[in-house]
Amino acid sequence: MKLSRSFAAAAVFAMLAVSPAAAFAQEPPPLAVTASEGTCGATTLTATAAAGTYTIAVYSGPNAGGQIESLGMFDSTADGAAKTFTLDEDAYDGDGFVSWATVAGPEQDFYVHGAIAVKTDCAPPADDTTPPADDGGTTPPADADGDTPAGEPLVATPADEKNCEDFITQDDAQAVYNADLSDPNKLDDDGDGIACELLVPAAGGPAPAATTDGATDGTTGGGDFGQVGSGDVPVGGVETGGGPAA
């Protein structure tokens, strides 16, 4: 069977239009360069060439703009040549870039270039987990913003500053006890409202009795809190009714 000239020409045209494109799509790129940013200014470049050897020049500079510096060069290989370039710590105020460009190789049409941003600030993050110093409980709780609430004074817990042996008479101890019935000084061990019962009263008078309020005065009922007056009882004795003092 003999083909016409027009059919043969159409078949040749179809082969030229389809076959080369399909073949090219199956081939790997003639030259490829990939970049991966590491830590603290380190960047690794990998150059792979399907055929021939290409030379890649590498540069660095500030992202904000300024002078560009050369970092060196390396050659591609068929299985991928990798090289790591590291910028100095805090170079370019912590914000720089690494760029690359093909400067030599068998086919200039396959030359490639690119760039990647690189952070050079290597300082570790601030540690905010340090617990606050113990101030003995005198600081009021902080508000939601971490600030001490305004207008709240720092008040210390009452301390045990006095003991019975610090007083000459029971009256003196009683006056301190009456000033704060919570008894932070522990002057009333048995809780009967009488402080330091073993001490002698002032001017040799009788020990004061407890009042209904827990404080003491010269009687067993209500009345003003205070010390027993020396004029209430004769010096050197106690009242025994109508008889003379002992």
C-alpha positions, 0 to 999 in steps of 0.5 A, spaced: 500 500 500 502 506 497 501 512 502 500 519 499 505 525 500 500 529 504 499 523 509 506 522 510 508 529 511 502 529 517 505 523 520 512 526 520 510 533 523 506 529 528 513 525 530 517 532 531 511 536 535 510 530 540 516 526 541 521 531 543 517 534 548 515 527 551 522 525 551 524 532 555 519 531 560 522 525 562 529 527 563 531 531 570 533 538 570 540 539 567 542 543 574 538 544 580 540 548 587 536 547 593 537 550 600 535 549 607 536 553 613 539 550 619 540 554 626 544 560 628 546 562 621 547 556 617 545 554 610 546 548 606 546 548 599 546 542 594 547 542 587 545 537 582 547 536 575 545 531 570 550 532 565 557 536 566 559 540 572 557 547 574 560 552 579 556 555 584 558 562 587 555 563 594 554 570 597 551 573 603 548 580 605 543 584 610 536 583 608 535 591 610 540 592 604 548 593 604 554 590 601 554 583 599 560 579 601 563 572 597 562 566 601 566 561 596 564 557 591 563 549 590 561 544 584 555 540 582 555 533 582 551 528 578 548 525 585 548 532 589 554 536 592 552 539 599 556 544 602 554 548 608 555 556 609 555 559 616 554 566 617 557 569 624 553 570 630 549 576 630 551 578 623 547 583 619 544 585 625 541 578 626 537 578 619 541 576 613 541 572 606 545 567 602 544 567 595 547 563 589 549 563 582 552 559 577 558 562 574 561 556 570 558 550 566 557 547 559 551 550 558 549 557 560 542 556 558 542 552 564 545 557 569 541 558 576 540 563 581 536 564 588 537 566 595 534 564 602 533 569 608 538 567 614 537 569 622 543 569 625 541 571 632 543 565 636 541 568 643 537 563 647 530 565 649 529 568 656 527 564 662 521 566 665 520 560 670 524 563 675 520 563 682 519 570 685 523 571 692 520 569 698 519 576 702 516 572 708 509 573 706 509 581 707 507 582 700 499 581 698 497 577 692 498 580 685 493 582 680 492 579 674 497 583 670 502 581 675 502 588 679 501 589 687 494 591 688 494 599 689 493 602 696 494 595 700 499 596 705 504 591 707 502 588 714 507 583 717 503 578 722 504 580 729 510 577 732 511 574 739 515 580 742 514 579 749 514 574 755 512 574 762 519 575 765 519 582 761 514 585 766 515 587 773 508 586 775 502 583 773 499 589 771 504 591 766 503 584 763 495 585 763 495 592 760 499 589 754 494 583 753 488 588 754 491 592 748 490 586 743 486 580 746 488 575 740 494 575 745 500 574 740 505 574 745 502 568 749 501 572 756 495 568 757 496 560 757 490 558 760 485 562 756 482 565 762 483 572 760 488 574 766 495 575 763 502 572 767 498 570 773 504 568 777 507 575 777 505 580 783 500 585 782 502 592 782 503 595 790 502 588 793 494 588 791 490 582 789 491 579 782 485 582 778 479 577 776 477 576 769 471 580 766 466 577 762 469 580 756 476 576 757 479 582 760 481 584 767 480 590 772 479 591 779 472 587 779 469 581 777 464 585 773 464 590 767 467 596 768 473 600 765 479 596 763 485 598 766 490 597 772 488 596 779 489 603 782 493 603 788 488 607 792 483 601 792 487 597 797 491 599 803 498 598 801 501 591 804 494 588 805 488 586 803 481 588 805 477 583 809 471 586 811 471 591 816 477 589 820 484 591 820 489 590 815 493 584 817 
